[in-house]
Amino acid sequence: MMNSSLGELHATENYDGYNDSSEITEQLTLSVEDIVWTGITLTVCCVGFVGNGYTIWLLGFQMKRNSFTTFILNLAITDFGFLTSIVISFIFGFINLLRGILALICFSFSHMMYINAHFLMTAISIDRCMAVLFPIWHRCSRPKHLSPAVCVFFWIASFLLAGTVNIMKFTKVIVNDRLFTLHLFVTAMVCLLLITLSTVVLFIKMCLKSNQKNQGQLLLMILITLLCFLILAFPLSVFAVIASFFSIEPETKLEYLILLFSCLNSSINPVVYFLVGRKKGARSKESMKVRLQNVFKEGEVARGR
């Protein structure tokens, strides 16, 4: 059975003692169901690998980075890392090797990526709010190296937070699992509040200035990305906190569904970039590189004006 990426969503099934044919049939049905869910999740992860890998290659080596694309590049790396940890968890979980130090590393890594995605999406939403609310300051007075510095800080903070908490849990320092999920709850709620407020502000701003074309695609792409994050990523945090604080044993279907949502969230961003970057009336065979550049270059133009 599946071990979740955060270590809190843990489901096991004991099939010992089945004597009649109905119980054996139920066991086989559950096994087939597990395979189906795993196949869907791994397929989503494969799509995310390709999309995020291409985004990393494009922003890391093919385009000049700016304050906005620096956040997007780090978000793509985070999503790629989260999907990698999920795939490793599934592979080693099904061959019964996900235990001990390997489990600690895998859970800590996915935990770190999950938290860092929250931090980065919060930074992206706030950065865009500053760009639309205070365009002159953002264009002229914003520190040049603020984005790289913020990203480095988030990586360090995520590493220390996830690593420390998981090591304490692994070594039995944390006796109560509620303390383990408390930091997850605080992080999720703070990020949820900031991202929600920023999303509302950006939506209102885009509606009021819909006739402006210089950042229309950029704002639309950010809004869709933020909405997808709110819908797909936060249920994992909420579910982990509820399951821990109320000692609820999660159902396997729900557990798989929430993890699938998280994988979808980490895989969908490149698809959003590609669809939003399409120009009206452009050729249908327009390359993904061109479509991504259509969106990301808006950030460069806004920064350079």
Beta strands, then each sheet from edge to edge (+ up, - down):
end
